[in-house]
């Protein structure tokens, strides 16, 4: 049996992280989740046409952007940029000790507006879209390997370790995408 990393220790880490990300840093992104039922797909599950997204969800996270890289070809200039978002797993799952109602917040982006609502149990996947600073980013990779004391209670092989450890965050890497190619329709003001 482990000496450190009990549920009480994990609760302390959870509270410190949530205080830091949600109340001190306060960086937020809009997260568009793909609606697989409404999107058209072929026999292999690949999108034939336009993907359909659910309404965006406002989520606190830590954001890191790479500098933009400009390329020029026969069609003109193009920009490439990556973004890394570090989400607290509890925020994505909907764990909330201090409930804040984010329903019906209006997100205004460059003359467009969209309703952002709270929807819990978000599982980030490749192909989802993140909007930040009026830019849209399509998710390329999802990594969940930041564990408190190196353990995750959901995957314990010993009954002695069922109450030790914590999966802290989910790290999402995305690339810059044009809103026209994503098929996201926004209302005008």
N, C-alpha and C positions, 0 to 999 in steps of 0.2 A: 504494500500500500504506500502511496506517495505521501510525503510530508507537506509539500507545498502544492498549490494549484487547486485547492478545494473549490466548491461552488461559492463559498464566501469570498475567496480571493478573486475568483473570476468575476463576481459581482462588483468588486471594487474596481477592477480593470475596465469593466463595461461602463460603470458610472463615470470614471475619469475620461474615457474616450468619448462618450456621448456629450459630456460637458464641454470638452475641447472642440469637437467638430460642430455640434449643434448650437452652442451658445457663445463661443469665443471666435472661432474662425468663420463660421457661417457662410461658406461657399455653397451655392446651390446650383443644380442642373435640372433641366427638364428631361425626363427619361421616357422615350416612346417605346413601348413593348409591341412586338409584332403580333397581330391577331391571326393566328394560323387557320382558324376556322373560316374566316372571311376572305383570306388571300387565295388566289387561284394558284394551283400547283399541278405539276405533272405526276406521272407514275412514280418518279424517284423523290418526290417531295421538294423539287426545285420550283421556284417562283417562275411562272410563265410571263406574267405581266407585272402590273403594279402591286406592290405589297401594301396591305392594309394595316395600319397601326392603331392601337388604342389611344385614348387621350393621354397626354403627358402627365407624369407624376413628378412633383417637386421633391427632390431628395438632396440632403446635405452630404457633402463629400469633400475630400482633398483633391485638388486639381493640379496637374502638371502638364504644361504644353511645351512642345518643341518649337523652335523657331520655324517660321514658314520657309519653304524652299520653292522658288519659282523656276519653272521650266518653260521653254518656248519651242513649239513645233510648227508644222504647216497650218494648224488651226488657230494659232495664237498662244498667248501666255496662259499658264495654268499653275495653280498653287497646290502644294502638298504640305500637310501638317498633321501631326499626331497629337493625341491627348491621352493622358492616363488619369483615370478617376479611381480613387480609393474610397469605397463605400463601407460603412459599418454594416456587418451582416444583420445586426438587430434592426437597423433602420429599414433594410430591404424586406425583412421578414415581417415587419409591422410591430415589433416589440416596442411598446411605448408606455413608460411610467407616467409621464406628464403629457396627456393627450392634447395635441394642438390640432385644431381643425383647419386643414389647408383646402377644404372644398370650396370651389368656385372662386379661386384666385385667378385673376386674369393675367396671362403672360403676354406682354407686348413686345414684339420683335420686328423692328424696322417697318412699322406701318401695318403689321399684322397682329392679330390678337387670337389667343386660344385659351380655353378654359383648362386650368390645371387642377386635377382632383387627386385626392388621396386614394391609393389602391395598394393594398398590402399583398404580401406573398409574391414579391417580384423576384424572379429568378433570371439574372442577366444571361443572355445568349448571344451568340454571334449573329449579326444582322439587325439587332436592335439599334435605336438611334438616340444619341444624346445631343441636347441643344444647350449651348452655353455661349454667352456673349454674342448672340445673334448668329452663331455658326452652328452647323450641323455636323455631327461625327457619327459614322457607322462603326459599330463594335466589331473588332477583329479577334480579340481574345479575352477570355475570362479566366482568372486564376484565383483559387481559394486555397492558399497554403500558409496563411499567417495564423499560427496556433499558439495560444497561451500555454506555457510549459510543454509545448510539443505534443499535446494530447487533445483529442476531440471526443467528448463523452458519447456521441452518437455511434462511434466506431470503435468502441472499447472491446478488446478480446478477453478481458478479465473482468469479472464482476467486482473486483476490488477497486477498479479504476473508473467505474461508471460515473462518479461525481467529481472527476478531476479534468481540468483543461477547459478550453473554450476556443471555438473558431471565431476569430475577431473580425476579419475583413474580407471583402471580395474586391480584387483589383481588375479593372476593365481598361483595355487599351483599344483606342478607336482611331480611325483616320478621317480626315476632312472629306465631306461629301456635299455636293450641291443639292439644295432642297428640291430642285426640278427633277433630279434623277431619283429621288426617294419617293416621290408621289405623295408627299404630305401636303394636304390642302388646308390652308389657313384662311380664316375670315378676314376681310378688310375692315378697318375701323369705320 
